[in-house]
């Protein structure tokens, strides 16, 4: 019998405000490991995180202080100004 399990196995803070999330999908046959694949995504302070797992939300809320959010907004404004 094949089974598939998914879980968030890694959450990292990258480049001051980016939160990188890794989800592992493990396939087993009769309880024996067959394969593992990963899916990653990045969250930024201006994103809606309400659909994320609670542990991801908790880390985002702890990492994204008002100071970090302000720095991210400044970064976005500087990037937008360069595009003009």
N, CA, C and O atoms as a Maestro MAE file, in Angstrom:
{
 s_m_m2io_version
 :::
 2.0.0
}

f_m_ct {
 s_m_title
 :::
 protein
 m_atom[336] {
  # First column is atom index #
  i_m_mmod_type
  r_m_x_coord
  r_m_y_coord
  r_m_z_coord
  i_m_residue_number
  s_m_chain_name
  s_m_pdb_residue_name
  s_m_pdb_atom_name
  i_m_atomic_number
  :::
  1 25 0.828 -1.173 0.000 1 A "UNK " " N  " 7
  2 3 0.000 0.000 0.000 1 A "UNK " " CA " 6
  3 2 0.880 1.246 0.000 1 A "UNK " " C  " 6
  4 15 1.820 1.351 0.788 1 A "UNK " " O  " 8
  5 25 0.567 2.192 -0.892 2 A "UNK " " N  " 7
  6 3 1.284 3.451 -0.963 2 A "UNK " " CA " 6
  7 2 0.616 4.497 -0.077 2 A "UNK " " C  " 6
  8 15 -0.609 4.613 -0.045 2 A "UNK " " O  " 8
  9 25 1.429 5.244 0.629 3 A "UNK " " N  " 7
  10 3 0.911 6.365 1.415 3 A "UNK " " CA " 6
  11 2 1.718 7.611 1.076 3 A "UNK " " C  " 6
  12 15 2.894 7.539 0.719 3 A "UNK " " O  " 8
  13 25 1.059 8.740 1.198 4 A "UNK " " N  " 7
  14 3 1.707 10.028 0.930 4 A "UNK " " CA " 6
  15 2 1.462 10.934 2.134 4 A "UNK " " C  " 6
  16 15 0.328 11.106 2.579 4 A "UNK " " O  " 8
  17 25 2.534 11.502 2.646 5 A "UNK " " N  " 7
  18 3 2.438 12.429 3.773 5 A "UNK " " CA " 6
  19 2 3.102 13.738 3.395 5 A "UNK " " C  " 6
  20 15 4.182 13.746 2.805 5 A "UNK " " O  " 8
  21 25 2.457 14.845 3.734 6 A "UNK " " N  " 7
  22 3 3.068 16.155 3.514 6 A "UNK " " CA " 6
  23 2 3.166 16.884 4.847 6 A "UNK " " C  " 6
  24 15 2.292 16.772 5.706 6 A "UNK " " O  " 8
  25 25 4.251 17.632 4.993 7 A "UNK " " N  " 7
  26 3 4.400 18.460 6.185 7 A "UNK " " CA " 6
  27 2 5.388 19.581 5.917 7 A "UNK " " C  " 6
  28 15 6.294 19.448 5.095 7 A "UNK " " O  " 8
  29 25 5.201 20.676 6.618 8 A "UNK " " N  " 7
  30 3 6.138 21.785 6.580 8 A "UNK " " CA " 6
  31 2 7.326 21.358 7.433 8 A "UNK " " C  " 6
  32 15 7.201 21.183 8.645 8 A "UNK " " O  " 8
  33 25 8.484 21.192 6.789 9 A "UNK " " N  " 7
  34 3 9.629 20.687 7.541 9 A "UNK " " CA " 6
  35 2 10.740 21.707 7.715 9 A "UNK " " C  " 6
  36 15 11.733 21.440 8.392 9 A "UNK " " O  " 8
  37 25 10.575 22.900 7.093 10 A "UNK " " N  " 7
  38 3 11.605 23.914 7.258 10 A "UNK " " CA " 6
  39 2 10.998 25.303 7.041 10 A "UNK " " C  " 6
  40 15 10.252 25.531 6.089 10 A "UNK " " O  " 8
  41 25 11.333 26.212 7.940 11 A "UNK " " N  " 7
  42 3 10.911 27.608 7.825 11 A "UNK " " CA " 6
  43 2 12.148 28.446 8.132 11 A "UNK " " C  " 6
  44 15 12.742 28.327 9.204 11 A "UNK " " O  " 8
  45 25 12.530 29.301 7.169 12 A "UNK " " N  " 7
  46 3 13.755 30.080 7.328 12 A "UNK " " CA " 6
  47 2 13.484 31.564 7.087 12 A "UNK " " C  " 6
  48 15 12.662 31.928 6.246 12 A "UNK " " O  " 8
  49 25 14.182 32.406 7.830 13 A "UNK " " N  " 7
  50 3 14.167 33.841 7.568 13 A "UNK " " CA " 6
  51 2 15.364 34.124 6.658 13 A "UNK " " C  " 6
  52 15 16.505 33.808 6.995 13 A "UNK " " O  " 8
  53 25 15.082 34.725 5.501 14 A "UNK " " N  " 7
  54 3 16.116 34.971 4.500 14 A "UNK " " CA " 6
  55 2 16.102 36.456 4.132 14 A "UNK " " C  " 6
  56 15 15.038 37.031 3.898 14 A "UNK " " O  " 8
  57 25 17.265 37.065 4.084 15 A "UNK " " N  " 7
  58 3 17.404 38.460 3.640 15 A "UNK " " CA " 6
  59 2 16.523 39.412 4.438 15 A "UNK " " C  " 6
  60 15 15.811 40.231 3.858 15 A "UNK " " O  " 8
  61 25 16.564 39.313 5.732 16 A "UNK " " N  " 7
  62 3 15.921 40.228 6.679 16 A "UNK " " CA " 6
  63 2 14.404 40.064 6.811 16 A "UNK " " C  " 6
  64 15 13.889 40.081 7.929 16 A "UNK " " O  " 8
  65 25 13.686 39.908 5.714 17 A "UNK " " N  " 7
  66 3 12.216 39.873 5.837 17 A "UNK " " CA " 6
  67 2 11.558 38.738 5.079 17 A "UNK " " C  " 6
  68 15 10.384 38.458 5.322 17 A "UNK " " O  " 8
  69 25 12.248 38.079 4.182 18 A "UNK " " N  " 7
  70 3 11.650 36.958 3.464 18 A "UNK " " CA " 6
  71 2 11.581 35.732 4.363 18 A "UNK " " C  " 6
  72 15 12.547 35.390 5.045 18 A "UNK " " O  " 8
  73 25 10.435 35.083 4.356 19 A "UNK " " N  " 7
  74 3 10.274 33.821 5.077 19 A "UNK " " CA " 6
  75 2 10.132 32.739 4.019 19 A "UNK " " C  " 6
  76 15 9.172 32.733 3.249 19 A "UNK " " O  " 8
  77 25 11.100 31.818 3.987 20 A "UNK " " N  " 7
  78 3 11.064 30.719 3.027 20 A "UNK " " CA " 6
  79 2 10.507 29.482 3.722 20 A "UNK " " C  " 6
  80 15 10.975 29.085 4.790 20 A "UNK " " O  " 8
  81 25 9.504 28.885 3.099 21 A "UNK " " N  " 7
  82 3 8.834 27.722 3.670 21 A "UNK " " CA " 6
  83 2 9.097 26.531 2.763 21 A "UNK " " C  " 6
  84 15 8.998 26.639 1.541 21 A "UNK " " O  " 8
  85 25 9.433 25.391 3.364 22 A "UNK " " N  " 7
  86 3 9.625 24.163 2.590 22 A "UNK " " CA " 6
  87 2 8.635 23.111 3.065 22 A "UNK " " C  " 6
  88 15 8.514 22.834 4.259 22 A "UNK " " O  " 8
  89 25 7.942 22.542 2.111 23 A "UNK " " N  " 7
  90 3 6.999 21.457 2.393 23 A "UNK " " CA " 6
  91 2 7.550 20.174 1.780 23 A "UNK " " C  " 6
  92 15 7.884 20.136 0.596 23 A "UNK " " O  " 8
  93 25 7.641 19.142 2.584 24 A "UNK " " N  " 7
  94 3 8.121 17.845 2.116 24 A "UNK " " CA " 6
  95 2 6.927 16.926 1.875 24 A "UNK " " C  " 6
  96 15 5.977 16.892 2.658 24 A "UNK " " O  " 8
  97 25 7.001 16.191 0.785 25 A "UNK " " N  " 7
  98 3 6.024 15.151 0.489 25 A "UNK " " CA " 6
  99 2 6.786 13.827 0.468 25 A "UNK " " C  " 6
  100 15 7.711 13.643 -0.323 25 A "UNK " " O  " 8
  101 25 6.386 12.917 1.340 26 A "UNK " " N  " 7
  102 3 7.062 11.631 1.466 26 A "UNK " " CA " 6
  103 2 6.116 10.529 1.008 26 A "UNK " " C  " 6
  104 15 4.968 10.453 1.444 26 A "UNK " " O  " 8
  105 25 6.621 9.676 0.117 27 A "UNK " " N  " 7
  106 3 5.870 8.520 -0.366 27 A "UNK " " CA " 6
  107 2 6.470 7.280 0.285 27 A "UNK " " C  " 6
  108 15 7.687 7.093 0.290 27 A "UNK " " O  " 8
  109 25 5.600 6.437 0.833 28 A "UNK " " N  " 7
  110 3 6.037 5.173 1.433 28 A "UNK " " CA " 6
  111 2 5.217 4.028 0.861 28 A "UNK " " C  " 6
  112 15 4.033 4.177 0.557 28 A "UNK " " O  " 8
  113 25 5.861 2.904 0.724 29 A "UNK " " N  " 7
  114 3 5.169 1.673 0.309 29 A "UNK " " CA " 6
  115 2 5.303 0.679 1.456 29 A "UNK " " C  " 6
  116 15 6.409 0.275 1.814 29 A "UNK " " O  " 8
  117 25 4.183 0.294 2.021 30 A "UNK " " N  " 7
  118 3 4.159 -0.657 3.149 30 A "UNK " " CA " 6
  119 2 5.095 -0.204 4.273 30 A "UNK " " C  " 6
  120 15 5.798 -1.015 4.876 30 A "UNK " " O  " 8
  121 25 5.092 1.108 4.542 31 A "UNK " " N  " 7
  122 3 5.889 1.646 5.632 31 A "UNK " " CA " 6
  123 2 7.347 1.889 5.289 31 A "UNK " " C  " 6
  124 15 8.103 2.371 6.133 31 A "UNK " " O  " 8
  125 25 7.758 1.567 4.076 32 A "UNK " " N  " 7
  126 3 9.148 1.755 3.653 32 A "UNK " " CA " 6
  127 2 9.254 2.994 2.758 32 A "UNK " " C  " 6
  128 15 8.435 3.205 1.863 32 A "UNK " " O  " 8
  129 25 10.260 3.790 3.016 33 A "UNK " " N  " 7
  130 3 10.489 5.013 2.260 33 A "UNK " " CA " 6
  131 2 10.668 4.705 0.776 33 A "UNK " " C  " 6
  132 15 11.417 3.798 0.412 33 A "UNK " " O  " 8
  133 25 9.973 5.469 -0.087 34 A "UNK " " N  " 7
  134 3 10.114 5.342 -1.534 34 A "UNK " " CA " 6
  135 2 10.719 6.620 -2.119 34 A "UNK " " C  " 6
  136 15 11.698 6.560 -2.862 34 A "UNK " " O  " 8
  137 25 10.140 7.773 -1.786 35 A "UNK " " N  " 7
  138 3 10.666 9.026 -2.326 35 A "UNK " " CA " 6
  139 2 10.257 10.213 -1.460 35 A "UNK " " C  " 6
  140 15 9.335 10.142 -0.647 35 A "UNK " " O  " 8
  141 25 10.991 11.312 -1.673 36 A "UNK " " N  " 7
  142 3 10.689 12.568 -0.987 36 A "UNK " " CA " 6
  143 2 10.874 13.681 -2.010 36 A "UNK " " C  " 6
  144 15 11.873 13.719 -2.729 36 A "UNK " " O  " 8
  145 25 9.905 14.584 -2.066 37 A "UNK " " N  " 7
  146 3 10.017 15.765 -2.917 37 A "UNK " " CA " 6
  147 2 9.744 16.994 -2.064 37 A "UNK " " C  " 6
  148 15 9.140 16.907 -0.995 37 A "UNK " " O  " 8
  149 25 10.198 18.135 -2.555 38 A "UNK " " N  " 7
  150 3 10.047 19.377 -1.818 38 A "UNK " " CA " 6
  151 2 9.370 20.431 -2.676 38 A "UNK " " C  " 6
  152 15 9.544 20.479 -3.893 38 A "UNK " " O  " 8
  153 25 8.604 21.262 -2.017 39 A "UNK " " N  " 7
  154 3 8.000 22.439 -2.636 39 A "UNK " " CA " 6
  155 2 8.334 23.610 -1.721 39 A "UNK " " C  " 6
  156 15 8.156 23.527 -0.506 39 A "UNK " " O  " 8
  157 25 8.822 24.707 -2.311 40 A "UNK " " N  " 7
  158 3 9.204 25.882 -1.511 40 A "UNK " " CA " 6
  159 2 8.429 27.101 -1.977 40 A "UNK " " C  " 6
  160 15 8.040 27.205 -3.141 40 A "UNK " " O  " 8
  161 25 8.212 28.018 -1.049 41 A "UNK " " N  " 7
  162 3 7.644 29.312 -1.395 41 A "UNK " " CA " 6
  163 2 8.161 30.349 -0.420 41 A "UNK " " C  " 6
  164 15 8.608 30.031 0.682 41 A "UNK " " O  " 8
  165 25 8.088 31.602 -0.855 42 A "UNK " " N  " 7
  166 3 8.606 32.713 -0.058 42 A "UNK " " CA " 6
  167 2 7.457 33.648 0.296 42 A "UNK " " C  " 6
  168 15 6.606 33.955 -0.539 42 A "UNK " " O  " 8
  169 25 7.450 34.090 1.541 43 A "UNK " " N  " 7
  170 3 6.453 35.039 2.036 43 A "UNK " " CA " 6
  171 2 7.159 36.349 2.379 43 A "UNK " " C  " 6
  172 15 8.288 36.346 2.869 43 A "UNK " " O  " 8
  173 25 6.487 37.459 2.119 44 A "UNK " " N  " 7
  174 3 7.019 38.782 2.448 44 A "UNK " " CA " 6
  175 2 6.017 39.499 3.346 44 A "UNK " " C  " 6
  176 15 4.846 39.122 3.383 44 A "UNK " " O  " 8
  177 25 6.459 40.528 4.070 45 A "UNK " " N  " 7
  178 3 5.594 41.190 5.050 45 A "UNK " " CA " 6
  179 2 4.307 41.792 4.498 45 A "UNK " " C  " 6
  180 15 3.379 42.045 5.266 45 A "UNK " " O  " 8
  181 25 4.224 42.027 3.202 46 A "UNK " " N  " 7
  182 3 3.009 42.614 2.637 46 A "UNK " " CA " 6
  183 2 2.011 41.560 2.156 46 A "UNK " " C  " 6
  184 15 0.994 41.903 1.553 46 A "UNK " " O  " 8
  185 25 2.289 40.300 2.414 47 A "UNK " " N  " 7
  186 3 1.410 39.218 1.956 47 A "UNK " " CA " 6
  187 2 0.396 38.824 3.021 47 A "UNK " " C  " 6
  188 15 0.639 38.976 4.218 47 A "UNK " " O  " 8
  189 25 -0.746 38.315 2.563 48 A "UNK " " N  " 7
  190 3 -1.761 37.748 3.451 48 A "UNK " " CA " 6
  191 2 -1.310 36.336 3.801 48 A "UNK " " C  " 6
  192 15 -1.201 35.481 2.922 48 A "UNK " " O  " 8
  193 25 -1.047 36.089 5.078 49 A "UNK " " N  " 7
  194 3 -0.561 34.777 5.507 49 A "UNK " " CA " 6
  195 2 -1.646 33.954 6.201 49 A "UNK " " C  " 6
  196 15 -1.357 32.912 6.788 49 A "UNK " " O  " 8
  197 25 -2.884 34.418 6.134 50 A "UNK " " N  " 7
  198 3 -3.969 33.742 6.856 50 A "UNK " " CA " 6
  199 2 -4.193 32.308 6.374 50 A "UNK " " C  " 6
  200 15 -4.740 31.497 7.122 50 A "UNK " " O  " 8
  201 25 -3.790 31.977 5.157 51 A "UNK " " N  " 7
  202 3 -3.957 30.622 4.644 51 A "UNK " " CA " 6
  203 2 -2.799 29.695 4.959 51 A "UNK " " C  " 6
  204 15 -2.834 28.513 4.616 51 A "UNK " " O  " 8
  205 25 -1.779 30.221 5.605 52 A "UNK " " N  " 7
  206 3 -0.607 29.411 5.954 52 A "UNK " " CA " 6
  207 2 -0.881 28.624 7.237 52 A "UNK " " C  " 6
  208 15 -1.738 28.996 8.038 52 A "UNK " " O  " 8
  209 25 -0.135 27.527 7.417 53 A "UNK " " N  " 7
  210 3 -0.245 26.762 8.660 53 A "UNK " " CA " 6
  211 2 0.089 27.669 9.844 53 A "UNK " " C  " 6
  212 15 0.834 28.639 9.701 53 A "UNK " " O  " 8
  213 25 -0.462 27.350 10.999 54 A "UNK " " N  " 7
  214 3 -0.291 28.199 12.177 54 A "UNK " " CA " 6
  215 2 1.172 28.400 12.543 54 A "UNK " " C  " 6
  216 15 1.563 29.506 12.918 54 A "UNK " " O  " 8
  217 25 1.991 27.354 12.443 55 A "UNK " " N  " 7
  218 3 3.405 27.517 12.820 55 A "UNK " " CA " 6
  219 2 4.117 28.493 11.885 55 A "UNK " " C  " 6
  220 15 5.030 29.199 12.315 55 A "UNK " " O  " 8
  221 25 3.714 28.546 10.612 56 A "UNK " " N  " 7
  222 3 4.286 29.509 9.674 56 A "UNK " " CA " 6
  223 2 3.826 30.913 10.054 56 A "UNK " " C  " 6
  224 15 4.629 31.846 10.075 56 A "UNK " " O  " 8
  225 25 2.550 31.063 10.352 57 A "UNK " " N  " 7
  226 3 2.022 32.366 10.772 57 A "UNK " " CA " 6
  227 2 2.735 32.868 12.026 57 A "UNK " " C  " 6
  228 15 3.072 34.048 12.124 57 A "UNK " " O  " 8
  229 25 2.961 31.976 12.973 58 A "UNK " " N  " 7
  230 3 3.613 32.364 14.228 58 A "UNK " " CA " 6
  231 2 5.019 32.902 13.983 58 A "UNK " " C  " 6
  232 15 5.418 33.904 14.577 58 A "UNK " " O  " 8
  233 25 5.765 32.239 13.111 59 A "UNK " " N  " 7
  234 3 7.126 32.686 12.821 59 A "UNK " " CA " 6
  235 2 7.102 34.009 12.065 59 A "UNK " " C  " 6
  236 15 7.889 34.907 12.363 59 A "UNK " " O  " 8
  237 25 6.210 34.135 11.093 60 A "UNK " " N  " 7
  238 3 6.084 35.398 10.363 60 A "UNK " " CA " 6
  239 2 5.758 36.537 11.314 60 A "UNK " " C  " 6
  240 15 6.386 37.595 11.257 60 A "UNK " " O  " 8
  241 25 4.792 36.332 12.176 61 A "UNK " " N  " 7
  242 3 4.382 37.386 13.108 61 A "UNK " " CA " 6
  243 2 5.494 37.761 14.081 61 A "UNK " " C  " 6
  244 15 5.596 38.920 14.485 61 A "UNK " " O  " 8
  245 25 6.320 36.804 14.458 62 A "UNK " " N  " 7
  246 3 7.446 37.097 15.351 62 A "UNK " " CA " 6
  247 2 8.564 37.817 14.606 62 A "UNK " " C  " 6
  248 15 9.194 38.719 15.156 62 A "UNK " " O  " 8
  249 25 8.812 37.428 13.366 63 A "UNK " " N  " 7
  250 3 9.925 37.993 12.595 63 A "UNK " " CA " 6
  251 2 9.602 39.362 12.016 63 A "UNK " " C  " 6
  252 15 10.476 40.223 11.924 63 A "UNK " " O  " 8
  253 25 8.362 39.561 11.632 64 A "UNK " " N  " 7
  254 3 7.975 40.806 10.965 64 A "UNK " " CA " 6
  255 2 7.572 41.872 11.980 64 A "UNK " " C  " 6
  256 15 6.396 42.210 12.116 64 A "UNK " " O  " 8
  257 25 8.550 42.382 12.671 65 A "UNK " " N  " 7
  258 3 8.317 43.480 13.616 65 A "UNK " " CA " 6
  259 2 7.955 44.733 12.820 65 A "UNK " " C  " 6
  260 15 8.084 44.759 11.596 65 A "UNK " " O  " 8
  261 25 7.504 45.761 13.519 66 A "UNK " " N  " 7
  262 3 7.200 47.029 12.848 66 A "UNK " " CA " 6
  263 2 8.440 47.581 12.140 66 A "UNK " " C  " 6
  264 15 8.335 48.146 11.052 66 A "UNK " " O  " 8
  265 25 9.600 47.419 12.754 67 A "UNK " " N  " 7
  266 3 10.852 47.884 12.155 67 A "UNK " " CA " 6
  267 2 11.157 47.132 10.855 67 A "UNK " " C  " 6
  268 15 11.563 47.740 9.866 67 A "UNK " " O  " 8
  269 25 10.963 45.830 10.859 68 A "UNK " " N  " 7
  270 3 11.202 45.020 9.661 68 A "UNK " " CA " 6
  271 2 10.207 45.390 8.564 68 A "UNK " " C  " 6
  272 15 10.583 45.505 7.397 68 A "UNK " " O  " 8
  273 25 8.948 45.575 8.931 69 A "UNK " " N  " 7
  274 3 7.934 45.965 7.943 69 A "UNK " " CA " 6
  275 2 8.266 47.316 7.321 69 A "UNK " " C  " 6
  276 15 8.099 47.501 6.116 69 A "UNK " " O  " 8
  277 25 8.735 48.261 8.135 70 A "UNK " " N  " 7
  278 3 9.110 49.583 7.618 70 A "UNK " " CA " 6
  279 2 10.304 49.474 6.672 70 A "UNK " " C  " 6
  280 15 10.331 50.127 5.629 70 A "UNK " " O  " 8
  281 25 11.277 48.664 7.028 71 A "UNK " " N  " 7
  282 3 12.449 48.469 6.156 71 A "UNK " " CA " 6
  283 2 12.035 47.840 4.834 71 A "UNK " " C  " 6
  284 15 12.563 48.202 3.783 71 A "UNK " " O  " 8
  285 25 11.108 46.913 4.876 72 A "UNK " " N  " 7
  286 3 10.629 46.272 3.653 72 A "UNK " " CA " 6
  287 2 9.896 47.279 2.768 72 A "UNK " " C  " 6
  288 15 10.079 47.276 1.551 72 A "UNK " " O  " 8
  289 25 9.070 48.139 3.362 73 A "UNK " " N  " 7
  290 3 8.354 49.161 2.591 73 A "UNK " " CA " 6
  291 2 9.336 50.139 1.953 73 A "UNK " " C  " 6
  292 15 9.152 50.557 0.810 73 A "UNK " " O  " 8
  293 25 10.382 50.502 2.701 74 A "UNK " " N  " 7
  294 3 11.421 51.382 2.156 74 A "UNK " " CA " 6
  295 2 12.111 50.707 0.976 74 A "UNK " " C  " 6
  296 15 12.341 51.341 -0.054 74 A "UNK " " O  " 8
  297 25 12.437 49.443 1.118 75 A "UNK " " N  " 7
  298 3 13.066 48.676 0.039 75 A "UNK " " CA " 6
  299 2 12.177 48.659 -1.203 75 A "UNK " " C  " 6
  300 15 12.656 48.886 -2.314 75 A "UNK " " O  " 8
  301 25 10.891 48.391 -1.019 76 A "UNK " " N  " 7
  302 3 9.961 48.356 -2.157 76 A "UNK " " CA " 6
  303 2 9.875 49.722 -2.841 76 A "UNK " " C  " 6
  304 15 9.847 49.794 -4.069 76 A "UNK " " O  " 8
  305 25 9.834 50.793 -2.070 77 A "UNK " " N  " 7
  306 3 9.766 52.139 -2.632 77 A "UNK " " CA " 6
  307 2 11.036 52.457 -3.422 77 A "UNK " " C  " 6
  308 15 10.963 53.057 -4.494 77 A "UNK " " O  " 8
  309 25 12.198 52.058 -2.901 78 A "UNK " " N  " 7
  310 3 13.449 52.286 -3.616 78 A "UNK " " CA " 6
  311 2 13.484 51.502 -4.925 78 A "UNK " " C  " 6
  312 15 13.955 52.007 -5.944 78 A "UNK " " O  " 8
  313 25 12.991 50.283 -4.895 79 A "UNK " " N  " 7
  314 3 12.941 49.467 -6.108 79 A "UNK " " CA " 6
  315 2 12.005 50.073 -7.142 79 A "UNK " " C  " 6
  316 15 12.321 50.098 -8.331 79 A "UNK " " O  " 8
  317 25 10.857 50.561 -6.693 80 A "UNK " " N  " 7
  318 3 9.889 51.185 -7.606 80 A "UNK " " CA " 6
  319 2 10.485 52.446 -8.227 80 A "UNK " " C  " 6
  320 15 10.271 52.711 -9.410 80 A "UNK " " O  " 8
  321 25 11.222 53.218 -7.448 81 A "UNK " " N  " 7
  322 3 11.824 54.457 -7.950 81 A "UNK " " CA " 6
  323 2 12.866 54.155 -9.032 81 A "UNK " " C  " 6
  324 15 13.034 54.939 -9.966 81 A "UNK " " O  " 8
  325 25 13.548 53.049 -8.912 82 A "UNK " " N  " 7
  326 3 14.545 52.663 -9.916 82 A "UNK " " CA " 6
  327 2 13.913 52.267 -11.245 82 A "UNK " " C  " 6
  328 15 14.551 52.345 -12.295 82 A "UNK " " O  " 8
  329 25 12.666 51.845 -11.188 83 A "UNK " " N  " 7
  330 3 11.972 51.394 -12.389 83 A "UNK " " CA " 6
  331 2 11.461 52.557 -13.245 83 A "UNK " " C  " 6
  332 15 11.083 52.373 -14.402 83 A "UNK " " O  " 8
  333 25 11.458 53.740 -12.663 84 A "UNK " " N  " 7
  334 3 10.920 54.910 -13.378 84 A "UNK " " CA " 6
  335 2 11.976 55.512 -14.266 84 A "UNK " " C  " 6
  336 15 11.716 56.504 -14.948 84 A "UNK " " O  " 8
  :::
 }
 m_bond[335] {
  # First column is bond index #
  i_m_from
  i_m_to
  i_m_order
  :::
  1 1 2 1
  2 2 3 1
  3 3 4 2
  4 3 5 1
  5 5 6 1
  6 6 7 1
  7 7 8 2
  8 7 9 1
  9 9 10 1
  10 10 11 1
  11 11 12 2
  12 11 13 1
  13 13 14 1
  14 14 15 1
  15 15 16 2
  16 15 17 1
  17 17 18 1
  18 18 19 1
  19 19 20 2
  20 19 21 1
  21 21 22 1
  22 22 23 1
  23 23 24 2
  24 23 25 1
  25 25 26 1
  26 26 27 1
  27 27 28 2
  28 27 29 1
  29 29 30 1
  30 30 31 1
  31 31 32 2
  32 31 33 1
  33 33 34 1
  34 34 35 1
  35 35 36 2
  36 35 37 1
  37 37 38 1
  38 38 39 1
  39 39 40 2
  40 39 41 1
  41 41 42 1
  42 42 43 1
  43 43 44 2
  44 43 45 1
  45 45 46 1
  46 46 47 1
  47 47 48 2
  48 47 49 1
  49 49 50 1
  50 50 51 1
  51 51 52 2
  52 51 53 1
  53 53 54 1
  54 54 55 1
  55 55 56 2
  56 55 57 1
  57 57 58 1
  58 58 59 1
  59 59 60 2
  60 59 61 1
  61 61 62 1
  62 62 63 1
  63 63 64 2
  64 63 65 1
  65 65 66 1
  66 66 67 1
  67 67 68 2
  68 67 69 1
  69 69 70 1
  70 70 71 1
  71 71 72 2
  72 71 73 1
  73 73 74 1
  74 74 75 1
  75 75 76 2
  76 75 77 1
  77 77 78 1
  78 78 79 1
  79 79 80 2
  80 79 81 1
  81 81 82 1
  82 82 83 1
  83 83 84 2
  84 83 85 1
  85 85 86 1
  86 86 87 1
  87 87 88 2
  88 87 89 1
  89 89 90 1
  90 90 91 1
  91 91 92 2
  92 91 93 1
  93 93 94 1
  94 94 95 1
  95 95 96 2
  96 95 97 1
  97 97 98 1
  98 98 99 1
  99 99 100 2
  100 99 101 1
  101 101 102 1
  102 102 103 1
  103 103 104 2
  104 103 105 1
  105 105 106 1
  106 106 107 1
  107 107 108 2
  108 107 109 1
  109 109 110 1
  110 110 111 1
  111 111 112 2
  112 111 113 1
  113 113 114 1
  114 114 115 1
  115 115 116 2
  116 115 117 1
  117 117 118 1
  118 118 119 1
  119 119 120 2
  120 119 121 1
  121 121 122 1
  122 122 123 1
  123 123 124 2
  124 123 125 1
  125 125 126 1
  126 126 127 1
  127 127 128 2
  128 127 129 1
  129 129 130 1
  130 130 131 1
  131 131 132 2
  132 131 133 1
  133 133 134 1
  134 134 135 1
  135 135 136 2
  136 135 137 1
  137 137 138 1
  138 138 139 1
  139 139 140 2
  140 139 141 1
  141 141 142 1
  142 142 143 1
  143 143 144 2
  144 143 145 1
  145 145 146 1
  146 146 147 1
  147 147 148 2
  148 147 149 1
  149 149 150 1
  150 150 151 1
  151 151 152 2
  152 151 153 1
  153 153 154 1
  154 154 155 1
  155 155 156 2
  156 155 157 1
  157 157 158 1
  158 158 159 1
  159 159 160 2
  160 159 161 1
  161 161 162 1
  162 162 163 1
  163 163 164 2
  164 163 165 1
  165 165 166 1
  166 166 167 1
  167 167 168 2
  168 167 169 1
  169 169 170 1
  170 170 171 1
  171 171 172 2
  172 171 173 1
  173 173 174 1
  174 174 175 1
  175 175 176 2
  176 175 177 1
  177 177 178 1
  178 178 179 1
  179 179 180 2
  180 179 181 1
  181 181 182 1
  182 182 183 1
  183 183 184 2
  184 183 185 1
  185 185 186 1
  186 186 187 1
  187 187 188 2
  188 187 189 1
  189 189 190 1
  190 190 191 1
  191 191 192 2
  192 191 193 1
  193 193 194 1
  194 194 195 1
  195 195 196 2
  196 195 197 1
  197 197 198 1
  198 198 199 1
  199 199 200 2
  200 199 201 1
  201 201 202 1
  202 202 203 1
  203 203 204 2
  204 203 205 1
  205 205 206 1
  206 206 207 1
  207 207 208 2
  208 207 209 1
  209 209 210 1
  210 210 211 1
  211 211 212 2
  212 211 213 1
  213 213 214 1
  214 214 215 1
  215 215 216 2
  216 215 217 1
  217 217 218 1
  218 218 219 1
  219 219 220 2
  220 219 221 1
  221 221 222 1
  222 222 223 1
  223 223 224 2
  224 223 225 1
  225 225 226 1
  226 226 227 1
  227 227 228 2
  228 227 229 1
  229 229 230 1
  230 230 231 1
  231 231 232 2
  232 231 233 1
  233 233 234 1
  234 234 235 1
  235 235 236 2
  236 235 237 1
  237 237 238 1
  238 238 239 1
  239 239 240 2
  240 239 241 1
  241 241 242 1
  242 242 243 1
  243 243 244 2
  244 243 245 1
  245 245 246 1
  246 246 247 1
  247 247 248 2
  248 247 249 1
  249 249 250 1
  250 250 251 1
  251 251 252 2
  252 251 253 1
  253 253 254 1
  254 254 255 1
  255 255 256 2
  256 255 257 1
  257 257 258 1
  258 258 259 1
  259 259 260 2
  260 259 261 1
  261 261 262 1
  262 262 263 1
  263 263 264 2
  264 263 265 1
  265 265 266 1
  266 266 267 1
  267 267 268 2
  268 267 269 1
  269 269 270 1
  270 270 271 1
  271 271 272 2
  272 271 273 1
  273 273 274 1
  274 274 275 1
  275 275 276 2
  276 275 277 1
  277 277 278 1
  278 278 279 1
  279 279 280 2
  280 279 281 1
  281 281 282 1
  282 282 283 1
  283 283 284 2
  284 283 285 1
  285 285 286 1
  286 286 287 1
  287 287 288 2
  288 287 289 1
  289 289 290 1
  290 290 291 1
  291 291 292 2
  292 291 293 1
  293 293 294 1
  294 294 295 1
  295 295 296 2
  296 295 297 1
  297 297 298 1
  298 298 299 1
  299 299 300 2
  300 299 301 1
  301 301 302 1
  302 302 303 1
  303 303 304 2
  304 303 305 1
  305 305 306 1
  306 306 307 1
  307 307 308 2
  308 307 309 1
  309 309 310 1
  310 310 311 1
  311 311 312 2
  312 311 313 1
  313 313 314 1
  314 314 315 1
  315 315 316 2
  316 315 317 1
  317 317 318 1
  318 318 319 1
  319 319 320 2
  320 319 321 1
  321 321 322 1
  322 322 323 1
  323 323 324 2
  324 323 325 1
  325 325 326 1
  326 326 327 1
  327 327 328 2
  328 327 329 1
  329 329 330 1
  330 330 331 1
  331 331 332 2
  332 331 333 1
  333 333 334 1
  334 334 335 1
  335 335 336 2
  :::
 }
}
